[in-house]
Amino acid sequence: MPTILKDFEKWKTFLESRVEQAKKAGMSDEAIAQLAYQIGNFLAEKVDPENREERLLKELWDVATEDERKTLARVIIKFVERS
């Protein structure tokens, strides 16, 4: 996964394909958003951002409340879906 994290466009494409797979597997939008929130928490705690875009996302995540993080996770899903 480190290669994916070094290039923001690859990261977006990777996320988009995972969202598509989840939808094809029958996951609801709410379940996908909850999973995105959990992944966001994991990445913020365990993974050092590899580029400026990911650093910005981490900084936003770090200052956000729990509800704001859930909203941010949903916004990121929308962002990668329209890529």
PDB file of N, CA, C and O in Angstrom, chain B, residues numbered from 101:
ATOM      1  N   MET B 101       0.795  -1.203   0.000  1.00  0.00           N
ATOM      2  CA  MET B 101       0.000   0.000   0.000  1.00  0.00           C
ATOM      3  C   MET B 101       0.843   1.275   0.000  1.00  0.00           C
ATOM      4  O   MET B 101       0.336   2.306  -0.443  1.00  0.00           O
ATOM      5  N   PRO B 102       2.083   1.276   0.462  1.00  0.00           N
ATOM      6  CA  PRO B 102       2.859   2.509   0.449  1.00  0.00           C
ATOM      7  C   PRO B 102       2.968   3.159  -0.927  1.00  0.00           C
ATOM      8  O   PRO B 102       2.980   4.387  -1.008  1.00  0.00           O
ATOM      9  N   THR B 103       3.049   2.392  -2.006  1.00  0.00           N
ATOM     10  CA  THR B 103       3.128   2.970  -3.340  1.00  0.00           C
ATOM     11  C   THR B 103       1.868   3.770  -3.647  1.00  0.00           C
ATOM     12  O   THR B 103       1.948   4.848  -4.235  1.00  0.00           O
ATOM     13  N   ILE B 104       0.734   3.266  -3.263  1.00  0.00           N
ATOM     14  CA  ILE B 104      -0.538   3.955  -3.486  1.00  0.00           C
ATOM     15  C   ILE B 104      -0.554   5.283  -2.736  1.00  0.00           C
ATOM     16  O   ILE B 104      -1.050   6.285  -3.251  1.00  0.00           O
ATOM     17  N   LEU B 105      -0.014   5.289  -1.529  1.00  0.00           N
ATOM     18  CA  LEU B 105      -0.058   6.493  -0.713  1.00  0.00           C
ATOM     19  C   LEU B 105       0.860   7.597  -1.220  1.00  0.00           C
ATOM     20  O   LEU B 105       0.661   8.761  -0.873  1.00  0.00           O
ATOM     21  N   LYS B 106       1.848   7.269  -2.022  1.00  0.00           N
ATOM     22  CA  LYS B 106       2.787   8.284  -2.499  1.00  0.00           C
ATOM     23  C   LYS B 106       2.205   9.130  -3.622  1.00  0.00           C
ATOM     24  O   LYS B 106       2.654  10.256  -3.835  1.00  0.00           O
ATOM     25  N   ASP B 107       1.230   8.620  -4.333  1.00  0.00           N
ATOM     26  CA  ASP B 107       0.636   9.336  -5.462  1.00  0.00           C
ATOM     27  C   ASP B 107      -0.848   9.538  -5.174  1.00  0.00           C
ATOM     28  O   ASP B 107      -1.600   8.568  -5.082  1.00  0.00           O
ATOM     29  N   PHE B 108      -1.269  10.787  -5.032  1.00  0.00           N
ATOM     30  CA  PHE B 108      -2.644  11.081  -4.643  1.00  0.00           C
ATOM     31  C   PHE B 108      -3.653  10.592  -5.674  1.00  0.00           C
ATOM     32  O   PHE B 108      -4.726  10.115  -5.304  1.00  0.00           O
ATOM     33  N   GLU B 109      -3.332  10.699  -6.953  1.00  0.00           N
ATOM     34  CA  GLU B 109      -4.254  10.226  -7.996  1.00  0.00           C
ATOM     35  C   GLU B 109      -4.439   8.714  -7.905  1.00  0.00           C
ATOM     36  O   GLU B 109      -5.552   8.216  -8.072  1.00  0.00           O
ATOM     37  N   LYS B 110      -3.370   7.989  -7.643  1.00  0.00           N
ATOM     38  CA  LYS B 110      -3.482   6.532  -7.466  1.00  0.00           C
ATOM     39  C   LYS B 110      -4.319   6.217  -6.231  1.00  0.00           C
ATOM     40  O   LYS B 110      -5.115   5.278  -6.234  1.00  0.00           O
ATOM     41  N   TRP B 111      -4.135   7.000  -5.184  1.00  0.00           N
ATOM     42  CA  TRP B 111      -4.885   6.805  -3.956  1.00  0.00           C
ATOM     43  C   TRP B 111      -6.379   7.000  -4.210  1.00  0.00           C
ATOM     44  O   TRP B 111      -7.199   6.205  -3.751  1.00  0.00           O
ATOM     45  N   LYS B 112      -6.733   8.070  -4.950  1.00  0.00           N
ATOM     46  CA  LYS B 112      -8.144   8.315  -5.274  1.00  0.00           C
ATOM     47  C   LYS B 112      -8.719   7.174  -6.109  1.00  0.00           C
ATOM     48  O   LYS B 112      -9.831   6.712  -5.855  1.00  0.00           O
ATOM     49  N   THR B 113      -7.960   6.723  -7.103  1.00  0.00           N
ATOM     50  CA  THR B 113      -8.417   5.623  -7.954  1.00  0.00           C
ATOM     51  C   THR B 113      -8.603   4.354  -7.134  1.00  0.00           C
ATOM     52  O   THR B 113      -9.579   3.628  -7.318  1.00  0.00           O
ATOM     53  N   PHE B 114      -7.672   4.090  -6.238  1.00  0.00           N
ATOM     54  CA  PHE B 114      -7.756   2.928  -5.354  1.00  0.00           C
ATOM     55  C   PHE B 114      -9.027   2.996  -4.509  1.00  0.00           C
ATOM     56  O   PHE B 114      -9.768   2.017  -4.418  1.00  0.00           O
ATOM     57  N   LEU B 115      -9.278   4.149  -3.892  1.00  0.00           N
ATOM     58  CA  LEU B 115     -10.478   4.298  -3.065  1.00  0.00           C
ATOM     59  C   LEU B 115     -11.753   4.166  -3.886  1.00  0.00           C
ATOM     60  O   LEU B 115     -12.716   3.530  -3.457  1.00  0.00           O
ATOM     61  N   GLU B 116     -11.752   4.768  -5.064  1.00  0.00           N
ATOM     62  CA  GLU B 116     -12.928   4.685  -5.930  1.00  0.00           C
ATOM     63  C   GLU B 116     -13.251   3.233  -6.263  1.00  0.00           C
ATOM     64  O   GLU B 116     -14.414   2.829  -6.225  1.00  0.00           O
ATOM     65  N   SER B 117     -12.233   2.455  -6.586  1.00  0.00           N
ATOM     66  CA  SER B 117     -12.480   1.052  -6.933  1.00  0.00           C
ATOM     67  C   SER B 117     -12.984   0.270  -5.725  1.00  0.00           C
ATOM     68  O   SER B 117     -13.805  -0.634  -5.879  1.00  0.00           O
ATOM     69  N   ARG B 118     -12.510   0.602  -4.531  1.00  0.00           N
ATOM     70  CA  ARG B 118     -12.978  -0.094  -3.326  1.00  0.00           C
ATOM     71  C   ARG B 118     -14.426   0.276  -3.005  1.00  0.00           C
ATOM     72  O   ARG B 118     -15.199  -0.572  -2.559  1.00  0.00           O
ATOM     73  N   VAL B 119     -14.789   1.520  -3.226  1.00  0.00           N
ATOM     74  CA  VAL B 119     -16.184   1.929  -3.007  1.00  0.00           C
ATOM     75  C   VAL B 119     -17.085   1.200  -3.996  1.00  0.00           C
ATOM     76  O   VAL B 119     -18.148   0.706  -3.619  1.00  0.00           O
ATOM     77  N   GLU B 120     -16.668   1.129  -5.257  1.00  0.00           N
ATOM     78  CA  GLU B 120     -17.450   0.406  -6.269  1.00  0.00           C
ATOM     79  C   GLU B 120     -17.603  -1.062  -5.891  1.00  0.00           C
ATOM     80  O   GLU B 120     -18.694  -1.619  -6.009  1.00  0.00           O
ATOM     81  N   GLN B 121     -16.525  -1.694  -5.439  1.00  0.00           N
ATOM     82  CA  GLN B 121     -16.589  -3.097  -5.024  1.00  0.00           C
ATOM     83  C   GLN B 121     -17.563  -3.276  -3.865  1.00  0.00           C
ATOM     84  O   GLN B 121     -18.342  -4.229  -3.845  1.00  0.00           O
ATOM     85  N   ALA B 122     -17.519  -2.369  -2.911  1.00  0.00           N
ATOM     86  CA  ALA B 122     -18.413  -2.464  -1.757  1.00  0.00           C
ATOM     87  C   ALA B 122     -19.872  -2.352  -2.186  1.00  0.00           C
ATOM     88  O   ALA B 122     -20.724  -3.089  -1.692  1.00  0.00           O
ATOM     89  N   LYS B 123     -20.160  -1.434  -3.103  1.00  0.00           N
ATOM     90  CA  LYS B 123     -21.536  -1.277  -3.587  1.00  0.00           C
ATOM     91  C   LYS B 123     -21.992  -2.513  -4.355  1.00  0.00           C
ATOM     92  O   LYS B 123     -23.128  -2.959  -4.199  1.00  0.00           O
ATOM     93  N   LYS B 124     -21.106  -3.066  -5.185  1.00  0.00           N
ATOM     94  CA  LYS B 124     -21.447  -4.277  -5.937  1.00  0.00           C
ATOM     95  C   LYS B 124     -21.680  -5.458  -5.007  1.00  0.00           C
ATOM     96  O   LYS B 124     -22.458  -6.360  -5.319  1.00  0.00           O
ATOM     97  N   ALA B 125     -21.000  -5.449  -3.862  1.00  0.00           N
ATOM     98  CA  ALA B 125     -21.167  -6.525  -2.884  1.00  0.00           C
ATOM     99  C   ALA B 125     -22.430  -6.336  -2.046  1.00  0.00           C
ATOM    100  O   ALA B 125     -22.767  -7.185  -1.221  1.00  0.00           O
ATOM    101  N   GLY B 126     -23.130  -5.213  -2.262  1.00  0.00           N
ATOM    102  CA  GLY B 126     -24.390  -4.992  -1.568  1.00  0.00           C
ATOM    103  C   GLY B 126     -24.308  -4.144  -0.315  1.00  0.00           C
ATOM    104  O   GLY B 126     -25.289  -4.047   0.424  1.00  0.00           O
ATOM    105  N   MET B 127     -23.174  -3.531  -0.057  1.00  0.00           N
ATOM    106  CA  MET B 127     -23.065  -2.670   1.124  1.00  0.00           C
ATOM    107  C   MET B 127     -23.876  -1.394   0.914  1.00  0.00           C
ATOM    108  O   MET B 127     -23.891  -0.827  -0.179  1.00  0.00           O
ATOM    109  N   SER B 128     -24.539  -0.958   1.959  1.00  0.00           N
ATOM    110  CA  SER B 128     -25.303   0.292   1.895  1.00  0.00           C
ATOM    111  C   SER B 128     -24.349   1.484   1.957  1.00  0.00           C
ATOM    112  O   SER B 128     -23.197   1.356   2.369  1.00  0.00           O
ATOM    113  N   ASP B 129     -24.852   2.637   1.540  1.00  0.00           N
ATOM    114  CA  ASP B 129     -24.049   3.857   1.626  1.00  0.00           C
ATOM    115  C   ASP B 129     -23.647   4.140   3.071  1.00  0.00           C
ATOM    116  O   ASP B 129     -22.533   4.590   3.337  1.00  0.00           O
ATOM    117  N   GLU B 130     -24.560   3.873   3.998  1.00  0.00           N
ATOM    118  CA  GLU B 130     -24.264   4.102   5.418  1.00  0.00           C
ATOM    119  C   GLU B 130     -23.147   3.178   5.904  1.00  0.00           C
ATOM    120  O   GLU B 130     -22.264   3.608   6.647  1.00  0.00           O
ATOM    121  N   ALA B 131     -23.183   1.915   5.489  1.00  0.00           N
ATOM    122  CA  ALA B 131     -22.132   0.968   5.885  1.00  0.00           C
ATOM    123  C   ALA B 131     -20.783   1.375   5.294  1.00  0.00           C
ATOM    124  O   ALA B 131     -19.752   1.269   5.959  1.00  0.00           O
ATOM    125  N   ILE B 132     -20.794   1.835   4.060  1.00  0.00           N
ATOM    126  CA  ILE B 132     -19.558   2.288   3.411  1.00  0.00           C
ATOM    127  C   ILE B 132     -19.016   3.516   4.138  1.00  0.00           C
ATOM    128  O   ILE B 132     -17.811   3.617   4.367  1.00  0.00           O
ATOM    129  N   ALA B 133     -19.888   4.441   4.499  1.00  0.00           N
ATOM    130  CA  ALA B 133     -19.464   5.647   5.214  1.00  0.00           C
ATOM    131  C   ALA B 133     -18.878   5.292   6.579  1.00  0.00           C
ATOM    132  O   ALA B 133     -17.879   5.876   6.998  1.00  0.00           O
ATOM    133  N   GLN B 134     -19.494   4.343   7.269  1.00  0.00           N
ATOM    134  CA  GLN B 134     -18.986   3.918   8.581  1.00  0.00           C
ATOM    135  C   GLN B 134     -17.611   3.278   8.435  1.00  0.00           C
ATOM    136  O   GLN B 134     -16.717   3.525   9.244  1.00  0.00           O
ATOM    137  N   LEU B 135     -17.445   2.464   7.415  1.00  0.00           N
ATOM    138  CA  LEU B 135     -16.148   1.838   7.160  1.00  0.00           C
ATOM    139  C   LEU B 135     -15.100   2.897   6.809  1.00  0.00           C
ATOM    140  O   LEU B 135     -13.961   2.820   7.270  1.00  0.00           O
ATOM    141  N   ALA B 136     -15.480   3.875   6.001  1.00  0.00           N
ATOM    142  CA  ALA B 136     -14.559   4.963   5.643  1.00  0.00           C
ATOM    143  C   ALA B 136     -14.130   5.729   6.893  1.00  0.00           C
ATOM    144  O   ALA B 136     -12.969   6.117   7.019  1.00  0.00           O
ATOM    145  N   TYR B 137     -15.051   5.940   7.799  1.00  0.00           N
ATOM    146  CA  TYR B 137     -14.743   6.616   9.061  1.00  0.00           C
ATOM    147  C   TYR B 137     -13.727   5.805   9.870  1.00  0.00           C
ATOM    148  O   TYR B 137     -12.762   6.360  10.395  1.00  0.00           O
ATOM    149  N   GLN B 138     -13.947   4.503   9.966  1.00  0.00           N
ATOM    150  CA  GLN B 138     -13.031   3.638  10.711  1.00  0.00           C
ATOM    151  C   GLN B 138     -11.648   3.609  10.065  1.00  0.00           C
ATOM    152  O   GLN B 138     -10.633   3.645  10.759  1.00  0.00           O
ATOM    153  N   ILE B 139     -11.612   3.544   8.744  1.00  0.00           N
ATOM    154  CA  ILE B 139     -10.333   3.561   8.029  1.00  0.00           C
ATOM    155  C   ILE B 139      -9.641   4.904   8.240  1.00  0.00           C
ATOM    156  O   ILE B 139      -8.427   4.953   8.441  1.00  0.00           O
ATOM    157  N   GLY B 140     -10.402   5.986   8.195  1.00  0.00           N
ATOM    158  CA  GLY B 140      -9.834   7.308   8.447  1.00  0.00           C
ATOM    159  C   GLY B 140      -9.183   7.394   9.817  1.00  0.00           C
ATOM    160  O   GLY B 140      -8.094   7.950   9.955  1.00  0.00           O
ATOM    161  N   ASN B 141      -9.840   6.851  10.824  1.00  0.00           N
ATOM    162  CA  ASN B 141      -9.256   6.829  12.168  1.00  0.00           C
ATOM    163  C   ASN B 141      -7.958   6.040  12.188  1.00  0.00           C
ATOM    164  O   ASN B 141      -6.964   6.478  12.766  1.00  0.00           O
ATOM    165  N   PHE B 142      -7.971   4.876  11.556  1.00  0.00           N
ATOM    166  CA  PHE B 142      -6.769   4.041  11.509  1.00  0.00           C
ATOM    167  C   PHE B 142      -5.621   4.780  10.827  1.00  0.00           C
ATOM    168  O   PHE B 142      -4.511   4.836  11.355  1.00  0.00           O
ATOM    169  N   LEU B 143      -5.895   5.348   9.649  1.00  0.00           N
ATOM    170  CA  LEU B 143      -4.845   6.044   8.905  1.00  0.00           C
ATOM    171  C   LEU B 143      -4.301   7.237   9.693  1.00  0.00           C
ATOM    172  O   LEU B 143      -3.093   7.469   9.718  1.00  0.00           O
ATOM    173  N   ALA B 144      -5.188   7.985  10.329  1.00  0.00           N
ATOM    174  CA  ALA B 144      -4.757   9.157  11.094  1.00  0.00           C
ATOM    175  C   ALA B 144      -3.854   8.769  12.258  1.00  0.00           C
ATOM    176  O   ALA B 144      -2.933   9.505  12.613  1.00  0.00           O
ATOM    177  N   GLU B 145      -4.123   7.609  12.850  1.00  0.00           N
ATOM    178  CA  GLU B 145      -3.350   7.169  14.009  1.00  0.00           C
ATOM    179  C   GLU B 145      -2.072   6.428  13.636  1.00  0.00           C
ATOM    180  O   GLU B 145      -1.075   6.524  14.352  1.00  0.00           O
ATOM    181  N   LYS B 146      -2.083   5.689  12.523  1.00  0.00           N
ATOM    182  CA  LYS B 146      -1.001   4.737  12.252  1.00  0.00           C
ATOM    183  C   LYS B 146      -0.141   5.031  11.031  1.00  0.00           C
ATOM    184  O   LYS B 146       0.964   4.499  10.922  1.00  0.00           O
ATOM    185  N   VAL B 147      -0.615   5.863  10.110  1.00  0.00           N
ATOM    186  CA  VAL B 147       0.090   6.031   8.840  1.00  0.00           C
ATOM    187  C   VAL B 147       0.522   7.486   8.672  1.00  0.00           C
ATOM    188  O   VAL B 147      -0.277   8.411   8.819  1.00  0.00           O
ATOM    189  N   ASP B 148       1.801   7.666   8.363  1.00  0.00           N
ATOM    190  CA  ASP B 148       2.323   9.004   8.105  1.00  0.00           C
ATOM    191  C   ASP B 148       1.962   9.407   6.680  1.00  0.00           C
ATOM    192  O   ASP B 148       2.238   8.653   5.747  1.00  0.00           O
ATOM    193  N   PRO B 149       1.352  10.576   6.487  1.00  0.00           N
ATOM    194  CA  PRO B 149       0.985  11.010   5.132  1.00  0.00           C
ATOM    195  C   PRO B 149       2.201  11.055   4.213  1.00  0.00           C
ATOM    196  O   PRO B 149       3.291  11.462   4.615  1.00  0.00           O
ATOM    197  N   GLU B 150       1.987  10.623   2.963  1.00  0.00           N
ATOM    198  CA  GLU B 150       3.079  10.535   1.997  1.00  0.00           C
ATOM    199  C   GLU B 150       3.144  11.732   1.054  1.00  0.00           C
ATOM    200  O   GLU B 150       4.125  11.888   0.326  1.00  0.00           O
ATOM    201  N   ASN B 151       2.117  12.576   1.054  1.00  0.00           N
ATOM    202  CA  ASN B 151       2.121  13.725   0.149  1.00  0.00           C
ATOM    203  C   ASN B 151       1.313  14.862   0.779  1.00  0.00           C
ATOM    204  O   ASN B 151       0.687  14.687   1.825  1.00  0.00           O
ATOM    205  N   ARG B 152       1.336  16.010   0.139  1.00  0.00           N
ATOM    206  CA  ARG B 152       0.699  17.191   0.744  1.00  0.00           C
ATOM    207  C   ARG B 152      -0.817  17.055   0.851  1.00  0.00           C
ATOM    208  O   ARG B 152      -1.416  17.562   1.799  1.00  0.00           O
ATOM    209  N   GLU B 153      -1.445  16.374  -0.115  1.00  0.00           N
ATOM    210  CA  GLU B 153      -2.904  16.197  -0.055  1.00  0.00           C
ATOM    211  C   GLU B 153      -3.294  15.330   1.136  1.00  0.00           C
ATOM    212  O   GLU B 153      -4.254  15.632   1.845  1.00  0.00           O
ATOM    213  N   GLU B 154      -2.552  14.265   1.349  1.00  0.00           N
ATOM    214  CA  GLU B 154      -2.847  13.392   2.484  1.00  0.00           C
ATOM    215  C   GLU B 154      -2.535  14.085   3.809  1.00  0.00           C
ATOM    216  O   GLU B 154      -3.214  13.855   4.810  1.00  0.00           O
ATOM    217  N   ARG B 155      -1.511  14.929   3.810  1.00  0.00           N
ATOM    218  CA  ARG B 155      -1.195  15.684   5.022  1.00  0.00           C
ATOM    219  C   ARG B 155      -2.349  16.639   5.361  1.00  0.00           C
ATOM    220  O   ARG B 155      -2.715  16.784   6.527  1.00  0.00           O
ATOM    221  N   LEU B 156      -2.912  17.279   4.349  1.00  0.00           N
ATOM    222  CA  LEU B 156      -4.065  18.158   4.567  1.00  0.00           C
ATOM    223  C   LEU B 156      -5.244  17.366   5.127  1.00  0.00           C
ATOM    224  O   LEU B 156      -5.890  17.804   6.079  1.00  0.00           O
ATOM    225  N   LEU B 157      -5.526  16.203   4.542  1.00  0.00           N
ATOM    226  CA  LEU B 157      -6.625  15.377   5.045  1.00  0.00           C
ATOM    227  C   LEU B 157      -6.383  14.982   6.500  1.00  0.00           C
ATOM    228  O   LEU B 157      -7.308  15.009   7.312  1.00  0.00           O
ATOM    229  N   LYS B 158      -5.152  14.617   6.829  1.00  0.00           N
ATOM    230  CA  LYS B 158      -4.836  14.245   8.212  1.00  0.00           C
ATOM    231  C   LYS B 158      -5.031  15.432   9.151  1.00  0.00           C
ATOM    232  O   LYS B 158      -5.583  15.282  10.241  1.00  0.00           O
ATOM    233  N   GLU B 159      -4.577  16.608   8.728  1.00  0.00           N
ATOM    234  CA  GLU B 159      -4.740  17.790   9.578  1.00  0.00           C
ATOM    235  C   GLU B 159      -6.217  18.118   9.789  1.00  0.00           C
ATOM    236  O   GLU B 159      -6.620  18.485  10.892  1.00  0.00           O
ATOM    237  N   LEU B 160      -7.022  17.988   8.737  1.00  0.00           N
ATOM    238  CA  LEU B 160      -8.464  18.196   8.879  1.00  0.00           C
ATOM    239  C   LEU B 160      -9.058  17.170   9.836  1.00  0.00           C
ATOM    240  O   LEU B 160      -9.861  17.509  10.705  1.00  0.00           O
ATOM    241  N   TRP B 161      -8.652  15.906   9.666  1.00  0.00           N
ATOM    242  CA  TRP B 161      -9.150  14.822  10.517  1.00  0.00           C
ATOM    243  C   TRP B 161      -8.792  15.094  11.977  1.00  0.00           C
ATOM    244  O   TRP B 161      -9.615  14.910  12.874  1.00  0.00           O
ATOM    245  N   ASP B 162      -7.553  15.533  12.202  1.00  0.00           N
ATOM    246  CA  ASP B 162      -7.072  15.745  13.568  1.00  0.00           C
ATOM    247  C   ASP B 162      -7.829  16.847  14.309  1.00  0.00           C
ATOM    248  O   ASP B 162      -8.003  16.756  15.524  1.00  0.00           O
ATOM    249  N   VAL B 163      -8.279  17.878  13.610  1.00  0.00           N
ATOM    250  CA  VAL B 163      -8.983  18.975  14.290  1.00  0.00           C
ATOM    251  C   VAL B 163     -10.497  18.763  14.341  1.00  0.00           C
ATOM    252  O   VAL B 163     -11.200  19.488  15.046  1.00  0.00           O
ATOM    253  N   ALA B 164     -10.996  17.789  13.610  1.00  0.00           N
ATOM    254  CA  ALA B 164     -12.442  17.562  13.520  1.00  0.00           C
ATOM    255  C   ALA B 164     -12.976  16.817  14.743  1.00  0.00           C
ATOM    256  O   ALA B 164     -12.271  16.031  15.376  1.00  0.00           O
ATOM    257  N   THR B 165     -14.242  17.090  15.052  1.00  0.00           N
ATOM    258  CA  THR B 165     -14.945  16.306  16.064  1.00  0.00           C
ATOM    259  C   THR B 165     -15.338  14.966  15.435  1.00  0.00           C
ATOM    260  O   THR B 165     -15.150  14.759  14.237  1.00  0.00           O
ATOM    261  N   GLU B 166     -15.875  14.072  16.240  1.00  0.00           N
ATOM    262  CA  GLU B 166     -16.307  12.777  15.713  1.00  0.00           C
ATOM    263  C   GLU B 166     -17.349  12.949  14.606  1.00  0.00           C
ATOM    264  O   GLU B 166     -17.251  12.312  13.558  1.00  0.00           O
ATOM    265  N   ASP B 167     -18.341  13.802  14.833  1.00  0.00           N
ATOM    266  CA  ASP B 167     -19.369  14.029  13.810  1.00  0.00           C
ATOM    267  C   ASP B 167     -18.773  14.638  12.546  1.00  0.00           C
ATOM    268  O   ASP B 167     -19.153  14.269  11.435  1.00  0.00           O
ATOM    269  N   GLU B 168     -17.845  15.565  12.718  1.00  0.00           N
ATOM    270  CA  GLU B 168     -17.196  16.170  11.553  1.00  0.00           C
ATOM    271  C   GLU B 168     -16.366  15.146  10.786  1.00  0.00           C
ATOM    272  O   GLU B 168     -16.305  15.188   9.557  1.00  0.00           O
ATOM    273  N   ARG B 169     -15.728  14.227  11.508  1.00  0.00           N
ATOM    274  CA  ARG B 169     -14.962  13.163  10.848  1.00  0.00           C
ATOM    275  C   ARG B 169     -15.880  12.261  10.029  1.00  0.00           C
ATOM    276  O   ARG B 169     -15.531  11.851   8.922  1.00  0.00           O
ATOM    277  N   LYS B 170     -17.041  11.958  10.571  1.00  0.00           N
ATOM    278  CA  LYS B 170     -18.001  11.137   9.825  1.00  0.00           C
ATOM    279  C   LYS B 170     -18.444  11.866   8.563  1.00  0.00           C
ATOM    280  O   LYS B 170     -18.584  11.256   7.503  1.00  0.00           O
ATOM    281  N   THR B 171     -18.663  13.170   8.681  1.00  0.00           N
ATOM    282  CA  THR B 171     -19.019  13.973   7.507  1.00  0.00           C
ATOM    283  C   THR B 171     -17.867  14.002   6.516  1.00  0.00           C
ATOM    284  O   THR B 171     -18.082  13.856   5.313  1.00  0.00           O
ATOM    285  N   LEU B 172     -16.665  14.186   7.001  1.00  0.00           N
ATOM    286  CA  LEU B 172     -15.491  14.205   6.125  1.00  0.00           C
ATOM    287  C   LEU B 172     -15.334  12.874   5.394  1.00  0.00           C
ATOM    288  O   LEU B 172     -14.991  12.859   4.212  1.00  0.00           O
ATOM    289  N   ALA B 173     -15.579  11.772   6.071  1.00  0.00           N
ATOM    290  CA  ALA B 173     -15.507  10.457   5.424  1.00  0.00           C
ATOM    291  C   ALA B 173     -16.512  10.375   4.276  1.00  0.00           C
ATOM    292  O   ALA B 173     -16.193   9.864   3.203  1.00  0.00           O
ATOM    293  N   ARG B 174     -17.724  10.878   4.503  1.00  0.00           N
ATOM    294  CA  ARG B 174     -18.745  10.880   3.442  1.00  0.00           C
ATOM    295  C   ARG B 174     -18.339  11.782   2.276  1.00  0.00           C
ATOM    296  O   ARG B 174     -18.552  11.438   1.113  1.00  0.00           O
ATOM    297  N   VAL B 175     -17.762  12.924   2.592  1.00  0.00           N
ATOM    298  CA  VAL B 175     -17.321  13.853   1.545  1.00  0.00           C
ATOM    299  C   VAL B 175     -16.205  13.222   0.714  1.00  0.00           C
ATOM    300  O   VAL B 175     -16.190  13.365  -0.509  1.00  0.00           O
ATOM    301  N   ILE B 176     -15.287  12.539   1.353  1.00  0.00           N
ATOM    302  CA  ILE B 176     -14.199  11.876   0.621  1.00  0.00           C
ATOM    303  C   ILE B 176     -14.764  10.803  -0.299  1.00  0.00           C
ATOM    304  O   ILE B 176     -14.288  10.647  -1.423  1.00  0.00           O
ATOM    305  N   ILE B 177     -15.766  10.064   0.154  1.00  0.00           N
ATOM    306  CA  ILE B 177     -16.406   9.061  -0.705  1.00  0.00           C
ATOM    307  C   ILE B 177     -17.001   9.745  -1.932  1.00  0.00           C
ATOM    308  O   ILE B 177     -16.788   9.289  -3.056  1.00  0.00           O
ATOM    309  N   LYS B 178     -17.736  10.822  -1.733  1.00  0.00           N
ATOM    310  CA  LYS B 178     -18.315  11.557  -2.870  1.00  0.00           C
ATOM    311  C   LYS B 178     -17.225  12.063  -3.805  1.00  0.00           C
ATOM    312  O   LYS B 178     -17.372  12.011  -5.026  1.00  0.00           O
ATOM    313  N   PHE B 179     -16.145  12.545  -3.235  1.00  0.00           N
ATOM    314  CA  PHE B 179     -15.027  13.075  -4.009  1.00  0.00           C
ATOM    315  C   PHE B 179     -14.421  12.007  -4.919  1.00  0.00           C
ATOM    316  O   PHE B 179     -14.182  12.261  -6.100  1.00  0.00           O
ATOM    317  N   VAL B 180     -14.174  10.820  -4.378  1.00  0.00           N
ATOM    318  CA  VAL B 180     -13.554   9.778  -5.215  1.00  0.00           C
ATOM    319  C   VAL B 180     -14.545   9.183  -6.204  1.00  0.00           C
ATOM    320  O   VAL B 180     -14.140   8.707  -7.265  1.00  0.00           O
ATOM    321  N   GLU B 181     -15.829   9.199  -5.882  1.00  0.00           N
ATOM    322  CA  GLU B 181     -16.829   8.663  -6.810  1.00  0.00           C
ATOM    323  C   GLU B 181     -16.959   9.519  -8.060  1.00  0.00           C
ATOM    324  O   GLU B 181     -17.291   8.998  -9.125  1.00  0.00           O
ATOM    325  N   ARG B 182     -16.711  10.801  -7.959  1.00  0.00           N
ATOM    326  CA  ARG B 182     -16.848  11.645  -9.140  1.00  0.00           C
ATOM    327  C   ARG B 182     -15.535  11.841  -9.883  1.00  0.00           C
ATOM    328  O   ARG B 182     -15.473  12.594 -10.855  1.00  0.00           O
ATOM    329  N   SER B 183     -14.511  11.180  -9.437  1.00  0.00           N
ATOM    330  CA  SER B 183     -13.203  11.273 -10.115  1.00  0.00           C
ATOM    331  C   SER B 183     -13.209  10.529 -11.430  1.00  0.00           C
ATOM    332  O   SER B 183     -12.196  10.503 -12.129  1.00  0.00           O
TER     333      SER B 183
END
